[in-house]
Amino acid sequence: MPKVLFFILTLSQVSLAQITVLDSITKYPVSYATISFGNGNGIFADDEGKFVFTKKIYPDIDSLFISALGFKSLSIATENLPSELVMQPKADELDQVTVTSKLNRKFKEEILKPYLDDDYYHCWLPTIESEIAVYFAKTSTKDQKLTSVTFPIALESKDWKKRKRSNSDKKAFSTLFKVQFYANNNGIPGKTLTYETIVFKATEKDGDAHTLNVEAYDIYIPKDGFFVSLQVMGYTDKTGKLLPNKKYKDIKTKNGTVKIPTNFRPLLPFTDEIETKNTFIKRVFINGNNWVKFDKGNGFRSSLLDQDLYNYGIGISFKTFKDE
């Protein structure tokens, strides 16, 4: 009985603390909006535009900054926070970076394979604070349409002693990722190539990679190449719905409490088999923060760089169309 009462009380508190982000015109939910706290931390709304926020959970946060693809950013005080927040749509500029093409054209299917690795010590530990983007050059003057993206994944064995055995039982996880595509702006990610919100759920059943079919989004590779990015959003339930997991650990120090981001699984293997340094990192909850190349001397403290592991080895497939 005490456990049942505790569950009911917790559920009622979460329900009262739920905030919903809506489109000001359609009143539809703004799925997976980014909720920044203004201190480098933040959370995400779920597919229904809902997120949980109370002053009890986040007593030191006095403002929220809401952003989402295709909408004007919103800033609001947390005092007397309403249960619904509305965002204004903004006109996009996708026609400046997107190449259109005719249907039913002949093409050649091309594949750039991902770089896989199951060594735990070669892996990036994802946190919700970091977005990883990888650059791909256009390989032809002909039209090229992106069809799929393959994200390498490293699985963890339940038994550490058996971690080197391919048939060892793996730790279970169900994690939601968000994917974005950017034009190349002088060597760093620039404008988005689509305002569609693209997410996928990864589990240990995917094996050492997850392949995402993106052909329906009609992404044509710009002449200067493009970036594909990956951002962990948190764990999900069995249906793939984002859970309000605790995203930070509160660590008490002499200078006060510090929020340390929680690491989410799966691990993301980095590689030293790519000649150029094509991977960039961005902290997503800092407004206006710039992309930084993952390299020595750029402010990163990482054992990956000590091992000369500079790149997350994403794979892609695309159609190269023949001239007519």
C-alpha positions in Angstrom: 0.0 0.0 0.0 2.8 2.6 0.8 4.4 1.9 -2.6 1.0 2.4 -4.3 0.4 5.7 -2.5 3.9 6.9 -3.3 3.4 6.1 -7.0 0.1 8.0 -7.1 1.6 11.1 -5.4 4.6 11.1 -7.7 2.3 10.7 -10.7 0.1 13.6 -9.6 3.2 15.9 -9.0 4.5 15.1 -12.5 1.1 15.8 -14.0 0.9 19.2 -12.3 4.5 20.0 -13.4 3.9 19.3 -17.0 4.4 22.1 -19.5 3.2 21.8 -23.1 4.9 23.7 -26.0 2.4 24.5 -28.8 2.4 26.0 -32.3 0.8 29.4 -32.0 -1.1 29.0 -35.3 -2.1 25.4 -35.5 -2.1 24.7 -31.7 -0.3 21.4 -32.5 2.4 20.3 -30.1 6.0 21.3 -31.0 7.7 18.0 -30.8 11.2 17.6 -29.1 11.6 21.3 -28.5 14.9 22.3 -26.7 14.5 23.7 -23.2 17.6 25.6 -22.2 18.0 26.9 -18.6 20.5 29.7 -19.4 23.3 28.1 -17.4 24.5 25.5 -20.0 22.0 22.9 -18.8 18.6 21.9 -20.2 16.1 19.2 -21.2 13.8 18.3 -24.1 10.1 18.2 -24.7 8.7 14.8 -25.8 6.8 14.0 -29.0 3.7 15.7 -27.6 5.6 18.9 -26.7 5.5 18.1 -23.0 8.3 18.5 -20.5 8.4 18.5 -16.7 9.6 21.6 -14.8 9.1 22.8 -11.2 11.0 25.1 -8.9 11.4 22.1 -6.5 13.3 20.2 -9.1 15.2 23.2 -10.5 15.3 25.8 -7.7 18.1 27.8 -9.2 16.5 28.4 -12.7 14.7 31.6 -13.2 14.3 31.7 -17.0 13.7 29.2 -19.8 14.8 29.5 -23.4 12.7 27.4 -25.8 13.9 26.7 -29.3 12.8 24.4 -32.1 13.3 24.0 -35.9 11.1 26.3 -37.8 10.1 28.4 -34.8 11.2 31.7 -33.3 13.0 31.2 -30.0 11.0 31.9 -26.8 12.3 33.3 -23.5 10.1 33.1 -20.4 10.5 33.5 -16.7 9.9 30.5 -14.5 7.9 32.5 -11.9 4.2 31.6 -12.4 5.0 29.5 -15.4 1.9 28.7 -17.4 0.9 25.1 -18.4 1.1 26.0 -22.1 3.8 27.8 -24.0 3.2 29.0 -27.6 5.9 29.4 -30.2 5.7 31.5 -33.4 6.5 29.8 -36.7 9.1 31.5 -38.8 9.6 31.6 -42.5 12.4 29.2 -43.6 15.1 29.7 -46.1 15.5 26.1 -47.2 15.1 27.1 -50.9 18.6 28.7 -50.6 20.4 25.5 -49.7 18.3 22.7 -51.2 18.7 21.3 -54.8 15.5 20.0 -56.4 15.4 17.2 -58.9 13.1 15.4 -61.3 11.5 12.1 -60.5 12.1 8.8 -62.3 15.7 9.6 -63.2 18.4 6.9 -63.6 20.9 6.7 -60.8 23.7 4.8 -59.2 23.5 3.8 -55.6 26.7 4.6 -53.6 27.7 3.7 -50.1 30.2 5.1 -47.7 30.5 2.4 -45.0 30.6 3.3 -41.3 33.6 2.7 -39.1 32.7 0.2 -36.4 34.5 -0.5 -33.1 33.6 -2.5 -30.0 36.4 -1.2 -27.8 34.8 0.7 -24.9 37.9 2.8 -24.5 37.5 4.2 -28.1 34.0 5.5 -27.4 32.3 8.8 -26.8 29.8 8.7 -23.8 26.7 10.7 -25.0 25.2 13.4 -22.8 22.2 15.5 -23.7 24.5 18.6 -23.7 26.5 17.7 -26.8 25.5 17.5 -30.4 28.0 15.7 -32.7 28.2 16.6 -36.4 30.2 14.9 -39.1 31.1 16.4 -42.5 30.6 14.7 -45.9 31.8 16.2 -49.2 29.9 16.0 -52.4 31.6 13.4 -54.5 30.2 14.4 -57.9 29.0 17.4 -59.9 25.9 15.5 -60.6 22.8 15.6 -58.4 23.1 13.4 -55.3 20.2 12.5 -53.0 20.9 11.1 -49.5 19.0 7.8 -48.8 20.3 6.5 -45.5 22.6 7.3 -42.6 24.3 4.6 -40.5 25.3 5.4 -36.9 28.0 3.2 -35.3 27.1 1.9 -31.9 29.2 0.0 -29.3 27.4 -2.4 -27.0 28.4 -3.2 -23.5 28.5 -6.7 -22.1 26.6 -7.5 -19.0 29.7 -9.3 -17.7 32.8 -7.2 -17.9 35.0 -10.3 -18.0 33.2 -11.5 -21.1 33.3 -8.1 -22.9 35.6 -9.3 -25.7 33.3 -12.1 -26.6 31.0 -11.3 -29.5 28.3 -13.6 -28.2 28.2 -12.2 -24.7 24.9 -10.9 -23.4 24.6 -7.1 -23.8 23.2 -4.5 -21.5 19.8 -3.5 -22.5 18.9 0.1 -23.4 16.2 2.1 -25.3 17.5 5.5 -26.2 16.0 8.3 -28.4 18.3 10.3 -30.7 17.6 13.4 -32.8 19.2 13.8 -36.2 19.8 17.0 -38.1 21.3 17.9 -41.5 23.3 21.1 -42.1 24.7 22.9 -45.1 28.5 23.6 -45.0 29.1 27.2 -43.9 32.9 27.8 -44.5 33.8 24.5 -42.9 31.3 24.4 -40.1 27.6 23.4 -39.8 25.4 26.2 -41.1 21.7 26.3 -42.2 19.5 23.3 -41.7 18.7 21.3 -44.9 15.3 20.3 -43.6 13.0 21.6 -40.9 11.5 18.1 -40.3 12.1 16.8 -36.8 13.9 13.5 -37.3 14.3 11.1 -34.4 15.0 7.4 -33.9 15.1 4.9 -31.1 18.2 2.8 -30.7 18.3 -0.5 -28.7 20.9 -3.2 -28.1 19.0 -5.3 -30.7 20.3 -3.0 -33.5 23.8 -4.6 -33.1 26.8 -2.5 -33.8 25.1 0.1 -35.9 21.7 1.7 -36.5 20.6 2.6 -40.1 18.2 5.4 -40.6 16.3 5.7 -43.9 16.0 9.3 -44.8 15.1 9.1 -48.5 11.6 10.5 -47.9 13.0 13.8 -46.6 14.4 14.6 -50.1 17.8 15.8 -48.9 20.0 16.7 -51.9 23.7 17.1 -51.2 24.8 20.7 -51.7 27.9 21.5 -53.8 29.9 22.3 -50.7 28.9 19.1 -48.9 26.9 18.8 -45.8 26.9 17.8 -42.1 24.8 15.1 -40.4 24.5 15.4 -36.6 23.4 13.2 -33.7 22.1 14.3 -30.4 21.0 12.0 -27.5 17.7 13.0 -26.0 17.2 10.4 -23.2 15.8 7.0 -22.5 12.4 5.8 -23.7 9.7 3.4 -22.7 8.9 0.3 -24.7 6.8 2.3 -27.2 9.7 4.7 -27.9 8.2 7.6 -25.9 10.8 9.9 -24.3 10.9 9.4 -20.5 11.5 12.3 -18.1 14.8 10.8 -16.9 17.0 12.7 -14.5 19.5 14.4 -16.9 22.0 15.6 -14.3 23.7 14.5 -11.1 24.0 17.2 -8.4 27.5 17.2 -7.0 28.2 19.3 -3.9 31.5 21.3 -4.0 33.0 24.0 -1.9 31.7 26.5 -4.5 28.2 25.2 -4.4 26.2 22.5 -6.2 27.4 21.5 -9.7 25.2 19.7 -12.2 27.1 16.9 -14.0 25.4 15.6 -17.2 24.2 11.9 -17.1 25.8 9.6 -19.6 23.4 7.7 -21.8 23.9 4.5 -23.6 24.8 3.4 -26.3 28.4 4.3 -26.6 29.5 6.0 -29.8 32.8 4.6 -31.2 35.4 7.0 -32.6 38.0 6.1 -35.2 41.5 6.9 -36.4 41.0 5.5 -39.8 39.8 8.8 -41.4 42.6 11.0 -42.7 40.8 14.4 -42.3 39.2 15.6 -39.1 35.5 15.8 -39.9 33.8 15.8 -36.5 32.5 18.9 -34.8 30.9 19.3 -31.3 28.4 21.8 -30.1 26.8 22.4 -26.6 23.1 22.5 -27.4 21.9 24.4 -24.3 24.1 27.5 -24.7 22.3 30.0 -26.9 24.5 31.1 -29.8 27.3 28.6 -29.0 29.6 27.9 -31.9 30.5 24.6 -33.4 34.1 23.5 -32.6 36.2 20.9 -34.4 36.9 17.9 -32.2 40.6 18.4 -32.1 43.5 19.0 -29.7 43.9 22.6 -28.6 40.2 23.4 -29.0 39.3 23.2 -25.4 38.4 19.5 -25.2 39.7 17.2 -22.5 39.2 13.7 -23.9 41.0 10.4 -23.8 39.9 10.0 -27.4 42.1 12.8 -28.5 45.0 11.3 -26.5 44.6 8.2 -28.7 44.3 10.2 -31.9 40.6 9.3 -32.3 39.3 12.4 -34.0 36.2 11.2 -35.8 32.8 9.6 -35.3 32.6 7.3 -38.3 29.1 7.7 -39.6 28.2 5.9 -42.9 25.9 7.1 -45.6 24.2 5.9 -48.8 23.1 8.1 -51.6 21.9 8.1 -55.2 24.1 9.8 -57.8 21.8 10.7 -60.8 22.9 10.3 -64.3 22.8 13.2 -66.7 19.8 13.3 -69.0 
